[in-house]
């Protein structure tokens, strides 16, 4: 079966008619998040849903078309697939639903699900459900359509192995023969033993053997039941261990990323504190304001020194003047002392001294006339002397007032200013002048911390995204479960070890019992009945027993061969999908409960319980390709494989190599993905990596939202389709 074309009309974000054309081999449909990848897959799911007779929900309707619709205007939601089956005519299957507006309501009508056989230029209509069921039935679709990486393991369905065996192998043909021969053998055994009891020659011995056989069969049944339980227990613990180890690794990664988030959060808090500086406070509290005035400080120091020098000069002049005044006072005091003594007066003394001499000598030395005591001349000179003394006394008092010992600078302000200038010099000046460097260093430090903070914020965002990815990839395991440490793992290993030991013991016991049963059966066969009819029953029973064993053995062998063949095909694809990487070997076996178990095993025998995302994806896809091969062999029909985002865990380097390998496999594959997209450094828009596109060896469609659109209004969104590589 090959899909030739798919048309999607008015299905959600696919506004109007949107056509995809396909051919054999690989076709990529590339789009970013929100660009209609999942909607494309859901449109196919809607078309392929044969159990749903009608869908009248507005969820499938294009919001843009619904908004544009006038009252009573009719349009339709439609998905059409053109395809061709092996050796058959071209076919079309179409599902559609009309809709119209009635005021604020949308009315649905005329639901159609039709198929068409294209015979020449004619189309023969038939039921769409019947066409899909005959050409692409539900069982096949289960192994052809896969949404996301988590749904690639088809064997998670407990009935998957039985379905595969039933649909795609001839093992089912053995089941009826095994059941028939088993019933015939049981019936013949019962008839043979009944006949033995009527043979007198051997009846007693036959009864003894029968009792032993019944006892042995009871024990065998008990051992088999116990063995089945222990195998189921061991299988259950193995599943738990595998799940737990997978979750254990996810938990360890979660704990690691959580620890990193906590560390980055604390680092972010410290950097926020370090990058938040109150410069207003530091200008005053840390005297940073002084850093702007080094010139003023120097000028202040110069002026303070000049003022001090001026003060010293003025003070010196003042002291000199005071000294002169004090000298005159001392001279006056000397004159007053001479007036009361007899010491000779110097020639340059004032008339005061001369006057005193004349009074003392009773003679006027001016005119030479005598002046006896009591005479008018004498009294005149005495009076004159007293007036002169009073005048000198008044002069003395006046001079004492003028030469009072008062400092010129009574306060210490100039000294304080000078001392301040001195104190601001030396180490203190260097400290203040160092504020500029301190401020510059602080600003640079804060700027560097802001850069560090931005980096930490980006790292924190990346870590949060990684945490979300771990939770998403944990296959539904809750965050609280990831938060726990899986201490039960050791206990599960211990319980499985006990179950495995018990299985070994039970198998040994069963082997012993089967040998004992074989001995008893041999003794039954060695009996020599005397009756001819008893011999006939014996021979019939022997033949039917061997036939029954042969069919059971053949069924088991064919099942092993089927699973081995499936594993071989899967390993062939696994090797091709991982040409330069470790990939191990896929081993598919049947569990005790009848379910399939997929193991990835290293060459040294180690089981790889939790392979990386890319290896796990390629392993499951290899199995799907192998199943497709087997269906082709049994049904003589190949089927397309359709994947939605199967490579989300792949790295950028692997993705284009992987697609070219897929393109080289002779199968039709349609993969919807956002691989090969990169962000434009200038515009921030997503674009196709052109170099990788040129290297691809397959058809490529680009789907994207048509611009412009309102990110808040779904009715403005519609998908644009471009075929960018044929």
C-alpha positions as CSV (number, residue, x, y, z in Angstrom):
1,X,0.0,0.0,0.0
2,X,1.3,3.4,-1.0
3,X,-0.2,6.7,0.0
4,X,-0.1,9.1,-3.0
5,X,-1.9,12.2,-1.7
6,X,-3.6,13.6,1.4
7,X,-5.9,16.6,1.3
8,X,-6.9,18.4,4.6
9,X,-9.6,21.0,4.4
10,X,-10.7,23.3,7.3
11,X,-9.4,20.9,9.9
12,X,-8.4,23.0,12.9
13,X,-5.4,25.2,11.8
14,X,-5.5,23.8,8.2
15,X,-7.6,26.5,6.6
16,X,-9.1,25.8,3.2
17,X,-7.6,23.0,1.1
18,X,-4.1,21.8,2.0
19,X,-2.5,19.1,-0.2
20,X,0.5,16.8,0.6
21,X,1.8,14.5,-2.2
22,X,3.8,11.4,-1.3
23,X,5.8,8.7,-3.1
24,X,7.6,5.6,-2.0
25,X,10.4,6.2,0.4
26,X,10.7,8.9,3.0
27,X,8.8,12.2,3.2
28,X,9.6,14.7,5.9
29,X,7.0,17.3,7.1
30,X,9.0,19.9,9.1
31,X,7.4,22.5,11.3
32,X,8.0,24.3,14.6
33,X,5.9,24.0,17.7
34,X,2.4,25.2,16.9
35,X,2.9,24.9,13.2
36,X,0.4,22.1,12.7
37,X,2.5,18.9,13.0
38,X,0.3,17.2,15.6
39,X,-2.8,18.5,13.7
40,X,-1.7,16.7,10.6
41,X,-1.4,13.5,12.5
42,X,-4.8,14.0,14.2
43,X,-6.4,14.6,10.9
44,X,-5.2,11.2,9.8
45,X,-6.4,9.7,13.0
46,X,-9.9,11.2,12.4
47,X,-9.9,9.8,8.9
48,X,-8.8,6.3,10.0
49,X,-11.2,6.1,12.9
50,X,-13.7,3.6,11.5
51,X,-15.4,3.0,14.9
52,X,-16.7,6.6,15.0
53,X,-19.8,7.1,12.9
54,X,-20.0,10.9,13.2
55,X,-18.2,13.8,14.8
56,X,-20.1,17.0,15.3
57,X,-17.7,18.8,17.7
58,X,-16.4,22.2,16.8
59,X,-12.9,21.2,18.0
60,X,-12.1,19.8,14.5
61,X,-13.3,23.0,12.8
62,X,-10.9,25.7,11.5
63,X,-11.4,28.7,13.8
64,X,-10.4,31.1,11.0
65,X,-13.0,29.6,8.6
66,X,-15.7,29.6,11.4
67,X,-15.1,33.3,12.0
68,X,-15.4,34.1,8.3
69,X,-18.5,32.1,7.8
70,X,-21.7,34.1,6.9
71,X,-25.2,33.1,8.0
72,X,-26.5,30.1,6.0
73,X,-23.1,29.8,4.2
74,X,-22.1,26.1,3.9
75,X,-18.5,24.7,4.0
76,X,-17.0,21.4,5.0
77,X,-14.3,19.8,7.1
78,X,-12.7,17.1,4.9
79,X,-9.8,14.7,5.0
80,X,-9.1,12.7,1.8
81,X,-6.4,10.0,1.2
82,X,-5.4,8.8,-2.3
83,X,-3.6,5.5,-2.2
84,X,-2.9,2.3,-4.1
85,X,-2.8,-1.3,-2.9
86,X,-0.6,-4.0,-4.3
87,X,-2.0,-5.3,-7.6
88,X,-5.2,-3.3,-7.2
89,X,-6.7,-0.1,-8.6
90,X,-6.2,3.4,-7.3
91,X,-8.4,4.1,-4.3
92,X,-9.7,7.1,-2.4
93,X,-11.1,7.2,1.1
94,X,-12.7,10.5,2.2
95,X,-14.4,11.6,5.4
96,X,-16.3,14.9,5.4
97,X,-18.7,16.9,7.5
98,X,-20.6,20.0,6.3
99,X,-21.1,23.0,8.6
100,X,-23.1,26.3,8.4
101,X,-23.7,29.3,10.6
102,X,-27.0,30.0,12.3
103,X,-26.5,33.2,14.3
104,X,-24.0,32.4,17.0
105,X,-24.3,28.7,16.5
106,X,-22.5,26.3,14.1
107,X,-24.8,23.6,12.6
108,X,-23.2,20.3,11.4
109,X,-24.8,18.1,8.7
110,X,-24.2,15.7,5.9
111,X,-21.5,13.5,7.5
112,X,-19.9,11.3,4.8
113,X,-17.4,8.5,5.0
114,X,-16.9,7.1,1.6
115,X,-14.4,5.0,-0.4
116,X,-13.9,5.1,-4.1
117,X,-12.4,2.5,-6.4
118,X,-10.9,4.3,-9.4
119,X,-11.4,2.1,-12.5
120,X,-10.3,4.0,-15.5
121,X,-11.9,7.4,-15.4
122,X,-14.8,6.1,-13.3
123,X,-15.1,6.1,-9.5
124,X,-17.1,3.3,-7.9
125,X,-18.3,4.4,-4.5
126,X,-18.3,2.1,-1.5
127,X,-18.2,2.4,2.3
128,X,-15.1,4.2,3.6
129,X,-15.1,1.9,6.6
130,X,-15.2,-1.2,4.5
131,X,-12.4,0.1,2.3
132,X,-10.1,0.9,5.2
133,X,-10.9,-2.4,6.9
134,X,-10.0,-4.3,3.8
135,X,-6.9,-2.4,2.7
136,X,-5.6,-0.9,6.0
137,X,-7.3,-2.6,8.8
138,X,-7.2,-1.7,12.5
139,X,-4.5,-4.3,13.3
140,X,-2.2,-2.9,10.6
141,X,-2.8,0.7,11.6
142,X,-1.7,-0.2,15.1
143,X,1.7,-1.0,13.7
144,X,1.9,1.9,11.2
145,X,0.8,5.1,13.1
146,X,2.9,6.3,16.0
147,X,2.5,9.6,17.9
148,X,5.6,10.6,19.7
149,X,8.6,8.6,21.0
150,X,6.7,7.2,24.0
151,X,4.3,5.2,21.8
152,X,6.9,3.4,19.6
153,X,7.0,0.3,21.9
154,X,4.1,-1.7,20.5
155,X,4.8,-4.5,23.0
156,X,3.6,-2.4,25.9
157,X,0.2,-3.7,24.9
158,X,-0.1,-7.1,26.7
159,X,-1.9,-8.6,23.7
160,X,0.6,-7.4,21.1
161,X,2.5,-10.6,20.8
162,X,-0.6,-12.7,20.5
163,X,-1.9,-10.3,17.9
164,X,1.3,-10.5,15.9
165,X,1.3,-14.3,16.1
166,X,-2.3,-14.5,15.1
167,X,-2.2,-12.1,12.3
168,X,1.3,-12.4,10.8
169,X,2.5,-16.0,11.4
170,X,1.4,-19.5,10.7
171,X,1.8,-20.5,14.4
172,X,-1.9,-20.0,14.9
173,X,-2.5,-23.0,12.6
174,X,-0.8,-25.3,15.2
175,X,-3.2,-24.2,18.0
176,X,-6.2,-26.2,16.8
177,X,-4.0,-29.3,16.1
178,X,-2.5,-29.0,19.6
179,X,-5.9,-28.7,21.2
180,X,-7.3,-31.6,19.1
181,X,-4.4,-34.0,19.7
182,X,-4.3,-33.1,23.4
183,X,-8.0,-34.1,23.8
184,X,-7.5,-37.2,21.8
185,X,-4.5,-38.3,23.8
186,X,-6.3,-37.7,27.1
187,X,-9.3,-39.7,25.8
188,X,-7.1,-42.6,24.6
189,X,-5.1,-42.6,27.8
190,X,-8.3,-42.9,29.8
191,X,-9.7,-45.7,27.6
192,X,-6.4,-47.6,27.7
193,X,-6.2,-47.5,31.5
194,X,-9.8,-48.6,31.8
195,X,-9.1,-51.6,29.5
196,X,-6.0,-52.5,31.6
197,X,-8.1,-53.0,34.6
198,X,-10.1,-55.7,32.9
199,X,-7.0,-57.7,32.0
200,X,-6.5,-60.1,34.9
201,X,-2.9,-60.7,34.0
202,X,-1.6,-57.2,34.4
203,X,-4.5,-55.3,36.1
204,X,-2.9,-55.3,39.6
205,X,0.4,-54.0,38.2
206,X,-1.4,-51.5,36.0
207,X,-3.3,-50.2,39.0
208,X,0.0,-49.7,40.9
209,X,1.5,-47.9,38.0
210,X,-1.6,-45.8,37.6
211,X,-1.5,-44.8,41.3
212,X,2.2,-43.9,40.9
213,X,1.4,-42.0,37.7
214,X,-1.4,-40.1,39.3
215,X,0.8,-39.2,42.2
216,X,3.6,-38.1,39.9
217,X,1.2,-36.1,37.7
218,X,-0.2,-34.4,40.8
219,X,3.3,-33.4,41.8
220,X,4.2,-32.3,38.3
221,X,1.0,-30.2,38.2
222,X,1.9,-28.6,41.6
223,X,5.5,-28.0,40.5
224,X,4.4,-26.6,37.1
225,X,1.9,-24.3,38.9
226,X,4.6,-23.2,41.4
227,X,7.1,-22.8,38.5
228,X,4.6,-20.7,36.6
229,X,4.0,-18.5,39.6
230,X,7.7,-18.1,40.3
231,X,8.3,-17.2,36.6
232,X,5.5,-14.7,36.8
233,X,7.0,-13.3,40.0
234,X,10.5,-13.2,38.5
235,X,9.1,-11.6,35.3
236,X,7.1,-9.1,37.4
237,X,10.1,-8.2,39.5
238,X,12.2,-7.9,36.3
239,X,9.7,-5.5,34.8
240,X,9.7,-3.6,38.1
241,X,13.4,-3.5,38.2
242,X,13.6,-2.3,34.6
243,X,11.0,0.4,35.2
244,X,12.6,1.2,38.5
245,X,16.1,1.4,37.0
246,X,14.7,3.6,34.2
247,X,13.0,5.8,36.8
248,X,16.1,5.5,39.0
249,X,18.2,7.1,36.3
250,X,15.5,9.7,35.7
251,X,15.4,10.3,39.5
252,X,19.1,10.6,39.7
253,X,19.1,13.0,36.8
254,X,16.2,14.8,38.5
255,X,18.0,15.0,41.8
256,X,21.1,16.3,40.0
257,X,19.2,18.9,38.1
258,X,17.3,19.9,41.2
259,X,20.6,20.3,43.1
260,X,21.9,22.4,40.2
261,X,18.7,24.5,40.3
262,X,19.1,25.1,44.0
263,X,22.7,26.0,43.6
264,X,22.0,28.3,40.8
265,X,19.1,29.9,42.7
266,X,21.4,30.6,45.7
267,X,24.0,31.9,43.3
268,X,21.4,34.1,41.7
269,X,20.3,35.4,45.1
270,X,24.0,36.3,46.0
271,X,24.6,38.0,42.7
272,X,21.4,40.0,43.0
273,X,22.6,41.2,46.4
274,X,26.1,42.0,45.0
275,X,24.7,43.8,41.9
276,X,22.3,45.9,43.9
277,X,24.2,48.9,45.3
278,X,22.7,52.0,47.1
279,X,25.2,54.7,46.0
280,X,23.2,57.5,47.7
281,X,24.0,56.0,51.1
282,X,27.6,55.3,50.3
283,X,28.2,58.9,49.1
284,X,27.7,60.1,52.7
285,X,28.3,57.0,54.9
286,X,31.5,56.0,53.2
287,X,32.5,59.7,52.3
288,X,32.5,58.8,48.6
289,X,31.2,62.3,48.0
290,X,34.8,63.6,48.7
291,X,36.1,61.7,45.7
292,X,34.7,64.5,43.5
293,X,36.7,67.3,45.3
294,X,40.5,66.5,45.1
295,X,41.2,69.9,43.6
296,X,39.1,71.6,46.3
297,X,41.0,69.7,49.0
298,X,44.3,70.9,47.6
299,X,43.1,74.5,47.4
300,X,41.8,74.3,50.9
301,X,45.2,73.1,52.1
302,X,47.0,75.9,50.3
303,X,44.6,78.6,51.7
304,X,44.8,77.1,55.2
305,X,48.6,77.3,55.0
306,X,48.5,80.9,53.7
307,X,46.0,81.9,56.4
308,X,48.4,80.5,59.0
309,X,51.3,82.4,57.6
310,X,49.3,85.6,57.6
311,X,48.3,85.0,61.1
312,X,51.8,84.5,62.2
313,X,52.9,87.7,60.5
314,X,50.1,89.8,62.0
315,X,50.7,88.4,65.4
316,X,54.4,89.2,65.2
317,X,53.6,92.8,64.3
318,X,51.1,93.0,67.1
319,X,53.6,91.7,69.6
320,X,56.2,94.3,68.4
321,X,53.7,97.1,68.8
322,X,52.7,96.0,72.2
323,X,56.4,95.9,73.2
324,X,56.8,99.5,72.1
325,X,53.9,100.6,74.2
326,X,55.2,98.7,77.2
327,X,58.5,100.4,76.7
328,X,57.0,103.9,77.1
329,X,55.2,102.8,80.2
330,X,58.4,101.6,81.8
331,X,60.1,104.9,81.0
332,X,57.3,106.8,82.8
333,X,57.6,104.6,85.8
334,X,61.4,105.4,85.9
335,X,60.6,109.2,85.9
336,X,58.3,108.9,88.8
337,X,60.9,107.1,90.8
338,X,63.5,109.9,90.1
339,X,61.2,112.6,91.4
340,X,61.3,111.3,94.9
341,X,65.1,110.8,95.1
342,X,68.2,112.8,95.0
343,X,69.8,111.2,92.2
344,X,71.0,113.6,89.5
345,X,68.7,113.9,86.6
346,X,70.0,113.4,83.1
347,X,70.2,116.3,80.7
348,X,67.3,115.3,78.6
349,X,64.7,114.8,81.3
350,X,61.6,116.9,80.9
351,X,60.9,120.0,83.0
352,X,59.1,117.9,85.5
353,X,62.4,116.9,87.1
354,X,63.8,120.4,86.9
355,X,60.7,121.6,88.6
356,X,61.2,119.2,91.4
357,X,64.8,120.3,91.9
358,X,63.8,123.9,92.1
359,X,61.3,123.2,94.8
360,X,63.7,121.0,96.7
361,X,66.4,123.7,96.4
362,X,64.1,126.7,97.0
363,X,65.3,128.4,93.9
364,X,63.9,129.1,90.4
365,X,66.5,127.9,88.0
366,X,64.7,129.5,85.2
367,X,65.3,133.1,86.4
368,X,67.8,132.4,89.2
369,X,65.5,133.9,91.9
370,X,65.2,132.4,95.3
371,X,61.9,130.8,96.3
372,X,61.8,130.2,99.9
373,X,59.2,127.9,101.3
374,X,55.9,129.5,101.8
375,X,56.6,132.2,99.2
376,X,54.3,132.8,96.2
377,X,57.0,131.5,93.9
378,X,57.5,128.4,96.0
379,X,53.7,127.7,96.1
380,X,53.4,128.3,92.4
381,X,56.1,125.7,91.6
382,X,54.5,123.2,94.0
383,X,51.1,123.6,92.4
384,X,52.7,123.4,89.0
385,X,54.4,120.1,89.9
386,X,51.2,118.6,91.3
387,X,49.3,119.5,88.1
388,X,52.0,118.0,86.0
389,X,52.0,114.8,88.1
390,X,48.2,114.6,87.8
391,X,48.6,115.0,84.1
392,X,51.3,112.2,84.0
393,X,49.1,109.9,86.2
394,X,46.1,110.4,83.8
395,X,48.5,109.8,80.9
396,X,49.7,106.6,82.6
397,X,46.2,105.3,83.2
398,X,45.4,106.1,79.6
399,X,48.5,104.3,78.4
400,X,47.7,101.3,80.6
401,X,44.4,101.0,78.9
402,X,46.0,101.1,75.4
403,X,48.7,98.5,76.1
404,X,46.4,95.9,77.9
405,X,47.9,92.4,77.2
406,X,45.1,91.1,74.9
407,X,46.0,88.6,72.1
408,X,45.3,89.6,68.5
409,X,43.7,86.2,67.8
410,X,41.9,85.1,70.9
411,X,40.3,82.0,69.3
412,X,42.0,78.9,67.8
413,X,40.0,78.8,64.5
414,X,42.9,79.5,62.2
415,X,45.0,76.8,63.9
416,X,42.1,74.3,63.6
417,X,41.7,75.1,59.9
418,X,45.5,74.6,59.5
419,X,45.5,71.4,61.5
420,X,42.5,70.2,59.4
421,X,44.5,70.8,56.3
422,X,47.4,69.0,57.8
423,X,45.3,66.1,58.9
424,X,43.7,65.8,55.5
425,X,47.2,65.4,54.0
426,X,49.4,62.3,54.1
427,X,47.7,58.9,54.7
428,X,44.3,60.6,55.1
429,X,44.6,62.4,51.8
430,X,45.7,59.2,50.1
431,X,42.6,57.4,51.6
432,X,40.3,60.1,50.3
433,X,42.0,60.2,46.9
434,X,41.6,56.4,46.8
435,X,37.8,56.7,46.9
436,X,37.8,57.2,43.1
437,X,39.5,53.9,42.5
438,X,37.3,52.3,45.1
439,X,34.2,53.6,43.4
440,X,35.4,52.6,39.9
441,X,36.3,49.1,41.2
442,X,32.9,48.9,42.8
443,X,31.1,49.9,39.7
444,X,33.1,47.4,37.6
445,X,32.5,44.7,40.2
446,X,28.7,45.4,40.1
447,X,28.7,45.4,36.3
448,X,30.6,42.1,36.2
449,X,28.1,40.6,38.8
450,X,25.2,41.8,36.6
451,X,26.8,39.9,33.6
452,X,27.3,36.9,35.9
453,X,23.7,37.2,37.1
454,X,22.4,37.2,33.5
455,X,24.4,34.1,32.8
456,X,23.1,32.4,35.9
457,X,19.5,33.3,35.0
458,X,20.0,31.8,31.5
459,X,21.6,28.7,33.2
460,X,18.7,28.5,35.6
461,X,16.2,28.7,32.7
462,X,18.0,25.9,30.9
463,X,18.0,23.8,34.1
464,X,14.3,24.4,34.5
465,X,13.7,23.3,30.9
466,X,15.9,20.2,31.5
467,X,13.8,19.4,34.7
468,X,10.6,19.7,32.6
469,X,12.1,17.4,29.9
470,X,13.1,14.8,32.5
471,X,9.5,14.8,33.9
472,X,8.0,14.6,30.4
473,X,10.4,11.8,29.4
474,X,9.7,9.8,32.6
475,X,6.7,8.2,30.9
476,X,4.1,9.7,33.3
477,X,6.1,9.2,36.5
478,X,5.0,12.0,38.8
479,X,7.5,14.6,40.0
480,X,6.9,13.5,43.6
481,X,7.9,10.0,42.6
482,X,11.1,11.3,40.9
483,X,11.7,13.2,44.1
484,X,12.0,10.0,46.1
485,X,15.1,7.8,46.3
486,X,14.4,4.4,45.0
487,X,15.5,2.4,48.0
488,X,13.3,-0.5,47.0
489,X,15.6,-1.3,44.1
490,X,17.9,-3.5,46.2
491,X,14.9,-5.2,47.7
492,X,13.5,-6.0,44.2
493,X,16.8,-7.4,43.2
494,X,16.8,-9.6,46.3
495,X,13.3,-10.8,45.6
496,X,14.0,-11.5,42.0
497,X,17.2,-13.5,43.0
498,X,15.1,-15.6,45.4
499,X,12.5,-16.2,42.6
500,X,15.3,-17.1,40.1
501,X,16.8,-19.5,42.6
502,X,13.4,-21.0,43.2
503,X,12.8,-21.4,39.5
504,X,16.1,-23.3,39.1
505,X,15.1,-25.5,42.0
506,X,11.6,-26.1,40.6
507,X,13.0,-26.8,37.1
508,X,15.3,-29.4,38.5
509,X,12.5,-30.9,40.5
510,X,10.2,-30.9,37.4
511,X,13.0,-32.6,35.4
512,X,13.2,-35.3,38.1
513,X,9.5,-35.8,38.1
514,X,9.3,-35.9,34.3
515,X,12.0,-38.6,34.4
516,X,10.0,-40.5,36.9
517,X,6.9,-40.1,34.8
518,X,8.8,-41.3,31.8
519,X,9.9,-44.4,33.7
520,X,6.3,-45.1,34.7
521,X,5.1,-44.5,31.2
522,X,7.8,-46.9,29.9
523,X,6.7,-49.5,32.4
524,X,3.1,-49.0,31.2
525,X,4.3,-49.6,27.6
526,X,6.3,-52.7,28.8
527,X,3.1,-54.3,30.1
528,X,2.1,-57.3,28.0
529,X,-1.6,-57.4,28.0
530,X,-3.2,-60.7,27.3
531,X,-6.2,-59.3,25.5
532,X,-5.9,-58.2,21.9
533,X,-8.2,-55.2,22.4
534,X,-6.0,-53.9,25.3
535,X,-3.0,-53.9,22.9
536,X,-5.0,-51.9,20.4
537,X,-5.8,-49.2,23.0
538,X,-2.2,-49.2,24.0
539,X,-1.0,-48.7,20.5
540,X,-3.5,-46.0,19.7
541,X,-2.6,-44.1,22.9
542,X,1.1,-44.3,22.1
543,X,0.6,-42.9,18.6
544,X,-1.7,-40.0,19.8
545,X,0.7,-39.1,22.6
546,X,3.6,-38.8,20.2
547,X,1.4,-36.8,17.7
548,X,0.4,-34.4,20.5
549,X,4.0,-33.9,21.6
550,X,5.0,-33.3,18.1
551,X,2.5,-30.6,17.6
552,X,3.3,-28.9,20.9
553,X,7.0,-29.0,20.0
554,X,6.4,-27.7,16.6
555,X,4.3,-24.8,17.9
556,X,7.0,-23.8,20.5
557,X,9.7,-24.1,17.8
558,X,7.7,-22.0,15.3
559,X,7.1,-19.3,18.0
560,X,10.8,-19.3,18.8
561,X,11.6,-19.1,15.1
562,X,9.1,-16.3,14.6
563,X,10.6,-14.2,17.5
564,X,14.2,-15.0,16.3
565,X,13.3,-13.9,12.8
566,X,11.7,-10.7,14.2
567,X,14.8,-10.1,16.2
568,X,17.1,-10.7,13.2
569,X,15.2,-8.3,11.1
570,X,15.2,-5.7,13.9
571,X,18.9,-6.1,14.5
572,X,19.6,-5.6,10.8
573,X,17.7,-2.3,10.9
574,X,19.2,-1.3,14.2
575,X,22.7,-1.7,12.8
576,X,21.7,0.4,9.8
577,X,20.1,3.2,11.9
578,X,23.2,3.4,14.2
579,X,26.1,3.0,11.7
580,X,28.8,4.7,13.9
581,X,27.3,4.3,17.4
582,X,27.0,1.6,20.0
583,X,23.7,-0.2,19.5
584,X,23.9,-3.7,21.1
585,X,21.6,-6.5,20.0
586,X,17.8,-6.7,20.2
587,X,16.4,-9.9,21.7
588,X,12.6,-10.6,21.7
589,X,11.4,-13.4,23.9
590,X,8.1,-14.6,25.3
591,X,7.5,-14.0,29.0
592,X,5.9,-16.6,31.2
593,X,2.6,-14.6,31.1
594,X,2.6,-14.8,27.3
595,X,3.7,-11.2,26.7
596,X,6.7,-10.2,24.6
597,X,9.8,-8.9,26.3
598,X,12.3,-6.7,24.4
599,X,15.9,-6.7,25.7
600,X,18.9,-4.8,24.5
601,X,22.0,-6.8,25.2
602,X,25.7,-6.0,24.9
603,X,28.1,-8.4,23.3
604,X,29.5,-9.3,26.8
605,X,26.0,-10.3,27.9
606,X,25.1,-7.2,30.0
607,X,21.5,-6.1,29.7
608,X,21.1,-2.4,28.8
609,X,18.0,-1.5,30.8
610,X,17.8,2.2,30.0
611,X,19.4,3.1,26.7
612,X,19.7,6.8,25.7
613,X,16.8,8.3,24.0
614,X,18.2,8.1,20.4
615,X,19.1,4.4,20.9
616,X,15.8,3.5,22.4
617,X,13.9,5.3,19.5
618,X,16.0,3.5,16.8
619,X,15.5,0.2,18.6
620,X,11.7,0.5,18.6
621,X,11.7,1.8,15.1
622,X,13.9,-1.2,14.0
623,X,11.3,-3.5,15.5
624,X,8.5,-1.7,13.6
625,X,10.5,-2.0,10.4
626,X,11.0,-5.7,11.1
627,X,7.2,-6.2,11.8
628,X,6.6,-4.4,8.5
629,X,8.9,-6.9,6.8
630,X,7.0,-9.9,8.3
631,X,3.6,-8.4,7.3
632,X,4.9,-8.0,3.8
633,X,6.0,-11.6,3.7
634,X,2.7,-13.0,5.1
635,X,0.3,-10.6,3.4
636,X,2.3,-9.8,0.3
637,X,1.6,-6.2,1.0
638,X,3.8,-3.4,2.4
639,X,2.3,-0.6,4.5
640,X,3.4,2.9,5.1
641,X,4.8,3.9,8.5
642,X,3.7,7.4,9.8
643,X,5.5,9.0,12.7
644,X,4.8,12.1,14.7
645,X,7.9,13.6,16.3
646,X,9.8,10.3,16.8
647,X,13.2,11.9,17.1
648,X,12.8,14.5,19.8
649,X,15.7,13.0,21.8
650,X,18.1,13.1,18.9
651,X,21.0,15.5,18.7
652,X,21.4,17.9,15.8
653,X,24.3,16.0,14.4
654,X,22.4,12.7,14.2
655,X,19.1,13.9,12.8
656,X,20.0,14.3,9.1
657,X,22.2,11.2,9.0
658,X,19.2,9.3,10.5
659,X,16.8,10.5,7.9
660,X,19.1,9.6,5.0
661,X,19.4,6.1,6.4
662,X,15.5,5.9,6.6
663,X,15.4,7.2,3.0
664,X,17.6,4.3,1.9
665,X,15.1,1.8,3.3
666,X,12.6,0.6,0.7
667,X,9.6,1.6,2.7
668,X,7.2,4.4,2.6
669,X,7.7,6.6,5.7
670,X,6.1,9.8,6.6
671,X,7.7,11.6,9.5
672,X,6.4,14.8,11.0
673,X,9.1,16.6,12.9
674,X,10.7,19.9,13.9
675,X,14.2,18.6,13.2
676,X,16.5,20.6,10.9
677,X,15.1,23.9,12.2
678,X,17.3,26.6,13.5
679,X,16.8,30.1,14.8
680,X,17.7,33.1,12.7
681,X,20.2,35.2,14.7
682,X,18.9,38.4,13.3
683,X,15.1,37.9,13.3
684,X,14.7,35.2,15.8
685,X,12.5,33.3,13.4
686,X,12.9,29.5,12.7
687,X,14.3,28.5,9.4
688,X,15.5,25.3,7.7
689,X,19.2,24.5,8.0
690,X,19.9,24.8,4.3
691,X,23.1,22.7,4.3
692,X,21.4,19.8,6.0
693,X,18.4,20.2,3.6
694,X,20.7,19.9,0.6
695,X,22.2,16.7,2.1
696,X,18.8,15.0,2.5
697,X,17.8,12.3,0.0
698,X,14.1,12.6,0.5
699,X,11.0,14.8,-0.1
700,X,10.5,17.6,2.4
701,X,7.5,19.8,3.2
702,X,7.7,22.9,5.3
703,X,4.6,23.8,7.3
704,X,4.4,27.0,9.3
705,X,1.9,29.6,10.5
706,X,1.1,32.2,7.9
707,X,2.1,35.7,8.9
708,X,0.9,38.0,10.3
709,X,-1.3,36.5,13.0
710,X,-2.5,37.5,16.4
711,X,-0.8,35.3,19.1
712,X,-3.9,35.8,21.2
713,X,-6.5,35.1,18.6
714,X,-6.7,31.5,17.2
715,X,-9.0,32.6,14.4
716,X,-6.1,34.5,12.8
717,X,-3.9,31.3,12.6
718,X,-3.7,29.2,9.5
719,X,-1.0,26.8,8.2
720,X,1.0,27.5,5.1
721,X,2.4,24.5,3.2
722,X,5.5,24.6,1.0
723,X,7.2,21.7,-0.7
724,X,10.9,22.6,-0.4
725,X,12.5,19.5,-1.7
726,X,11.2,16.9,-4.1
